[in-house]
Amino acid sequence: MQDQLIQLLKSNKAYLSGQEISRQFKISRAGIWKNIEELRKHGYAIEAVPNLGYTLKSVPDKLFPREIQSGLKTKILGQKIMHYETTETTMCPAFECGLKDEDEGI
C-alpha cells in the first residue's frame, strides 16, 4: 500500500486530498494518515495542508527498494531487491541466494 501511495504522490505535482486518496485505495482517511506517518518515519517529506491535502516534497536520501524499482523498466532484473542496512560483504547474500536457487535477476 505504501509503495502505491508513494507512486500516486510522485505522479501528482499538485495536492491530493485525503478523501481522494482514500477513495482510490478504498481505505479510511485515518488509514491514509497512518501510512503517511510511516512513510515520514522512513524519510519521505510529505506535506499536509488543511483543505488541500497531501503532496510529496522529497524522497529520502537512502535507496529503498521502492525507490530503485520505481525507475526500472526491466522485465527480469530488479523485480526482487534485497535491502540491508549493513552487510560485511555483498558476496554473502549473493552466495546465500545461489544456495537457495533464487530466480535470475535479484
MDAnalysis code that builds the backbone (N, CA, C; Angstrom):
import MDAnalysis as mda
import numpy as np

u = mda.Universe.empty(318, n_residues=106, atom_resindex=np.repeat(np.arange(106), 3), trajectory=True)
u.add_TopologyAttr("name", ["N", "CA", "C"] * 106)
u.add_TopologyAttr("resid", np.arange(1, 107))
u.add_TopologyAttr("resname", ["MET", "GLN", "ASP", "GLN", "LEU", "ILE", "GLN", "LEU", "LEU", "LYS", "SER", "ASN", "LYS", "ALA", "TYR", "LEU", "SER", "GLY", "GLN", "GLU", "ILE", "SER", "ARG", "GLN", "PHE", "LYS", "ILE", "SER", "ARG", "ALA", "GLY", "ILE", "TRP", "LYS", "ASN", "ILE", "GLU", "GLU", "LEU", "ARG", "LYS", "HIS", "GLY", "TYR", "ALA", "ILE", "GLU", "ALA", "VAL", "PRO", "ASN", "LEU", "GLY", "TYR", "THR", "LEU", "LYS", "SER", "VAL", "PRO", "ASP", "LYS", "LEU", "PHE", "PRO", "ARG", "GLU", "ILE", "GLN", "SER", "GLY", "LEU", "LYS", "THR", "LYS", "ILE", "LEU", "GLY", "GLN", "LYS", "ILE", "MET", "HIS", "TYR", "GLU", "THR", "THR", "GLU", "THR", "THR", "MET", "CYS", "PRO", "ALA", "PHE", "GLU", "CYS", "GLY", "LEU", "LYS", "ASP", "GLU", "ASP", "GLU", "GLY", "ILE"])
u.atoms.positions = np.array([
    [0.829, -1.197, 0.000],
    [0.000, 0.000, 0.000],
    [0.872, 1.259, 0.000],
    [1.944, 1.246, 0.786],
    [2.796, 2.424, 0.853],
    [3.506, 2.675, -0.468],
    [3.873, 1.606, -1.155],
    [4.513, 1.771, -2.466],
    [3.559, 2.455, -3.441],
    [2.307, 2.022, -3.445],
    [1.315, 2.621, -4.338],
    [1.027, 4.068, -3.948],
    [1.040, 4.344, -2.648],
    [0.804, 5.706, -2.177],
    [1.928, 6.637, -2.626],
    [3.164, 6.172, -2.514],
    [4.303, 6.975, -2.974],
    [4.186, 7.217, -4.477],
    [3.861, 6.182, -5.235],
    [3.721, 6.329, -6.693],
    [2.640, 7.355, -7.028],
    [1.525, 7.304, -6.312],
    [0.444, 8.260, -6.550],
    [0.909, 9.685, -6.256],
    [1.587, 9.872, -5.132],
    [2.065, 11.214, -4.784],
    [3.130, 11.704, -5.758],
    [3.985, 10.801, -6.225],
    [5.011, 11.181, -7.200],
    [4.397, 11.586, -8.530],
    [3.323, 10.938, -8.909],
    [2.720, 11.198, -10.215],
    [1.868, 12.465, -10.230],
    [1.585, 13.028, -9.064],
    [0.791, 14.249, -8.974],
    [1.630, 15.365, -8.388],
    [1.765, 16.422, -9.102],
    [2.553, 17.559, -8.612],
    [1.708, 18.455, -7.709],
    [0.399, 18.363, -7.836],
    [-0.493, 19.173, -7.007],
    [-0.835, 18.400, -5.732],
    [-1.572, 19.034, -4.854],
    [-2.021, 18.381, -3.636],
    [-3.131, 17.388, -3.953],
    [-3.138, 16.269, -3.229],
    [-4.201, 15.282, -3.335],
    [-4.931, 15.241, -2.004],
    [-6.241, 15.369, -2.046],
    [-6.999, 15.357, -0.799],
    [-6.985, 13.966, -0.188],
    [-7.058, 13.924, 1.136],
    [-7.148, 12.650, 1.835],
    [-8.364, 11.869, 1.392],
    [-9.440, 12.581, 1.096],
    [-10.675, 11.936, 0.632],
    [-10.449, 11.263, -0.727],
    [-9.762, 11.937, -1.630],
    [-9.488, 11.368, -2.951],
    [-8.574, 10.147, -2.842],
    [-7.545, 10.247, -2.013],
    [-6.630, 9.123, -1.834],
    [-7.361, 7.939, -1.217],
    [-8.170, 8.198, -0.199],
    [-8.898, 7.104, 0.452],
    [-9.896, 6.468, -0.503],
    [-10.473, 7.242, -1.393],
    [-11.392, 6.690, -2.393],
    [-10.638, 5.775, -3.350],
    [-9.474, 6.203, -3.791],
    [-8.696, 5.400, -4.738],
    [-8.207, 4.092, -4.135],
    [-7.811, 4.126, -2.855],
    [-7.270, 2.933, -2.210],
    [-8.318, 2.153, -1.417],
    [-9.511, 2.711, -1.336],
    [-10.611, 2.061, -0.623],
    [-10.265, 1.752, 0.838],
    [-9.620, 2.734, 1.483],
    [-9.391, 2.658, 2.928],
    [-9.771, 4.005, 3.530],
    [-9.901, 4.025, 4.849],
    [-10.326, 5.253, 5.523],
    [-9.252, 6.337, 5.438],
    [-9.673, 7.569, 5.686],
    [-8.713, 8.676, 5.715],
    [-7.737, 8.491, 6.874],
    [-8.204, 7.879, 7.956],
    [-7.299, 7.584, 9.083],
    [-6.239, 6.571, 8.639],
    [-6.635, 5.613, 7.808],
    [-5.685, 4.643, 7.270],
    [-4.650, 5.313, 6.381],
    [-5.097, 6.271, 5.602],
    [-4.170, 7.037, 4.755],
    [-3.177, 7.787, 5.642],
    [-3.687, 8.436, 6.671],
    [-2.830, 9.204, 7.578],
    [-1.781, 8.303, 8.218],
    [-2.173, 7.086, 8.657],
    [-1.221, 6.160, 9.283],
    [-0.114, 5.770, 8.306],
    [-0.480, 5.539, 7.052],
    [0.521, 5.194, 6.041],
    [1.437, 6.371, 5.754],
    [0.892, 7.565, 5.719],
    [1.689, 8.779, 5.526],
    [2.707, 8.916, 6.666],
    [2.264, 8.675, 7.890],
    [3.155, 8.780, 9.047],
    [4.287, 7.762, 8.962],
    [3.991, 6.546, 8.532],
    [5.032, 5.523, 8.371],
    [6.052, 5.952, 7.319],
    [5.563, 6.504, 6.223],
    [6.463, 6.968, 5.170],
    [7.342, 8.117, 5.669],
    [6.776, 8.983, 6.461],
    [7.562, 10.082, 7.037],
    [8.679, 9.546, 7.924],
    [8.398, 8.476, 8.686],
    [9.414, 7.872, 9.544],
    [10.583, 7.333, 8.719],
    [10.318, 6.980, 7.468],
    [11.366, 6.462, 6.593],
    [12.063, 7.572, 5.801],
    [11.696, 8.817, 6.053],
    [12.406, 9.926, 5.433],
    [11.693, 10.623, 4.291],
    [10.472, 10.223, 3.981],
    [9.709, 10.905, 2.940],
    [9.135, 12.194, 3.517],
    [9.376, 13.302, 2.843],
    [8.831, 14.587, 3.280],
    [7.489, 14.780, 2.584],
    [6.429, 14.552, 3.326],
    [5.075, 14.675, 2.795],
    [4.390, 15.793, 3.549],
    [3.986, 16.797, 2.799],
    [3.341, 17.955, 3.404],
    [1.835, 17.757, 3.398],
    [1.210, 18.103, 4.498],
    [-0.247, 18.050, 4.610],
    [-0.755, 19.460, 4.887],
    [-1.691, 19.918, 4.063],
    [-2.257, 21.251, 4.220],
    [-3.778, 21.104, 4.322],
    [-4.374, 21.644, 5.400],
    [-5.829, 21.556, 5.526],
    [-6.539, 22.127, 4.291],
    [-7.580, 21.470, 3.877],
    [-8.413, 21.845, 2.717],
    [-7.703, 21.697, 1.371],
    [-6.466, 21.240, 1.366],
    [-5.763, 20.960, 0.114],
    [-5.415, 19.484, 0.005],
    [-4.774, 18.949, 1.049],
    [-4.411, 17.544, 1.047],
    [-2.925, 17.335, 1.232],
    [-2.421, 16.270, 0.583],
    [-1.026, 15.845, 0.729],
    [-0.250, 16.063, -0.562],
    [1.028, 16.371, -0.384],
    [1.934, 16.437, -1.530],
    [3.311, 15.946, -1.092],
    [4.008, 15.316, -2.006],
    [5.345, 14.798, -1.733],
    [6.363, 15.894, -2.027],
    [7.107, 16.284, -1.006],
    [8.114, 17.331, -1.166],
    [9.482, 16.771, -1.520],
    [9.839, 15.630, -0.910],
    [11.120, 14.998, -1.231],
    [11.114, 13.543, -0.772],
    [12.010, 12.784, -1.372],
    [12.168, 11.378, -1.013],
    [13.423, 11.252, -0.153],
    [13.562, 10.154, 0.592],
    [14.748, 10.005, 1.440],
    [16.023, 9.920, 0.625],
    [17.137, 10.224, 1.268],
    [18.422, 10.147, 0.579],
    [18.988, 8.733, 0.636],
    [18.173, 7.792, 1.051],
    [18.534, 6.384, 1.115],
    [17.884, 5.662, -0.053],
    [18.569, 4.685, -0.595],
    [17.991, 3.921, -1.697],
    [17.180, 2.746, -1.153],
    [15.905, 2.968, -0.946],
    [14.998, 1.906, -0.567],
    [14.585, 1.147, -1.819],
    [14.218, -0.127, -1.677],
    [13.789, -0.903, -2.848],
    [12.712, -0.209, -3.675],
    [11.739, 0.440, -3.027],
    [10.663, 1.102, -3.785],
    [11.194, 2.244, -4.643],
    [12.259, 2.907, -4.181],
    [12.842, 3.997, -4.961],
    [13.608, 3.462, -6.165],
    [14.280, 2.340, -5.989],
    [15.013, 1.735, -7.092],
    [14.045, 1.188, -8.133],
    [13.053, 0.436, -7.682],
    [12.110, -0.203, -8.601],
    [11.272, 0.801, -9.377],
    [10.999, 1.937, -8.789],
    [10.151, 2.917, -9.479],
    [10.794, 3.442, -10.757],
    [12.130, 3.373, -10.846],
    [12.809, 3.863, -12.038],
    [13.200, 2.782, -13.029],
    [12.968, 1.532, -12.661],
    [13.372, 0.431, -13.543],
    [12.314, 0.143, -14.603],
    [12.768, -0.160, -15.781],
    [11.874, -0.555, -16.876],
    [12.237, -1.958, -17.356],
    [12.799, -2.771, -16.454],
    [13.288, -4.099, -16.804],
    [12.216, -5.161, -16.576],
    [12.388, -6.294, -17.248],
    [11.439, -7.395, -17.083],
    [11.950, -8.440, -16.106],
    [13.277, -8.567, -15.947],
    [13.837, -9.581, -15.056],
    [14.621, -8.931, -13.916],
    [15.612, -8.129, -14.256],
    [16.459, -7.515, -13.234],
    [15.674, -6.564, -12.346],
    [15.909, -6.677, -11.052],
    [15.309, -5.741, -10.112],
    [13.876, -6.028, -9.723],
    [13.328, -7.157, -10.129],
    [11.961, -7.469, -9.741],
    [11.879, -7.825, -8.257],
    [12.979, -8.345, -7.733],
    [13.103, -8.595, -6.295],
    [14.410, -7.946, -5.859],
    [14.318, -7.011, -4.948],
    [15.501, -6.297, -4.487],
    [15.738, -6.634, -3.022],
    [16.954, -7.039, -2.735],
    [17.337, -7.343, -1.353],
    [17.910, -6.075, -0.744],
    [17.458, -5.732, 0.454],
    [17.870, -4.483, 1.098],
    [18.405, -4.793, 2.488],
    [19.591, -4.312, 2.775],
    [20.220, -4.476, 4.078],
    [20.687, -3.118, 4.574],
    [20.503, -2.874, 5.860],
    [21.050, -1.641, 6.440],
    [22.574, -1.701, 6.388],
    [23.131, -2.854, 6.753],
    [24.576, -3.065, 6.680],
    [24.844, -4.525, 6.316],
    [25.981, -4.765, 5.717],
    [26.440, -6.115, 5.431],
    [27.961, -6.083, 5.349],
    [28.591, -7.176, 5.776],
    [30.048, -7.235, 5.711],
    [30.516, -7.188, 4.259],
    [29.812, -7.944, 3.426],
    [30.142, -8.004, 2.007],
    [28.897, -8.408, 1.233],
    [28.766, -7.923, 0.031],
    [27.606, -8.307, -0.790],
    [27.711, -9.744, -1.273],
    [28.887, -10.318, -1.165],
    [29.062, -11.705, -1.605],
    [28.313, -12.687, -0.709],
    [28.172, -12.386, 0.575],
    [27.467, -13.307, 1.479],
    [25.994, -13.466, 1.085],
    [25.233, -12.372, 0.938],
    [23.848, -12.544, 0.491],
    [23.762, -13.161, -0.911],
    [24.682, -12.814, -1.791],
    [24.661, -13.374, -3.149],
    [24.904, -14.880, -3.103],
    [25.832, -15.320, -2.265],
    [26.127, -16.742, -2.121],
    [24.905, -17.487, -1.567],
    [24.242, -16.890, -0.575],
    [23.041, -17.496, 0.001],
    [21.941, -17.633, -1.055],
    [21.791, -16.651, -1.922],
    [20.797, -16.734, -2.996],
    [21.115, -17.893, -3.930],
    [22.397, -18.078, -4.215],
    [22.804, -19.181, -5.070],
    [22.488, -20.529, -4.436],
    [22.703, -20.639, -3.121],
    [22.396, -21.881, -2.417],
    [20.899, -22.171, -2.395],
    [20.091, -21.114, -2.351],
    [18.631, -21.275, -2.306],
    [18.027, -21.410, -3.696],
    [18.870, -21.348, -4.720],
    [18.396, -21.432, -6.105],
    [17.358, -20.343, -6.418],
    [17.674, -19.134, -5.983],
    [16.791, -17.992, -6.249],
    [16.664, -17.737, -7.746],
    [15.592, -17.045, -8.114],
    [15.387, -16.704, -9.520],
    [16.468, -15.772, -10.026],
    [16.658, -15.777, -11.331],
    [17.590, -14.894, -12.004],
    [17.150, -13.448, -11.833],
    [18.119, -12.563, -11.707],
    [17.813, -11.131, -11.745],
    [17.634, -10.455, -10.417],
    [17.903, -11.142, -9.311],
    [17.728, -10.492, -7.998],
    [18.748, -9.399, -7.865],
])
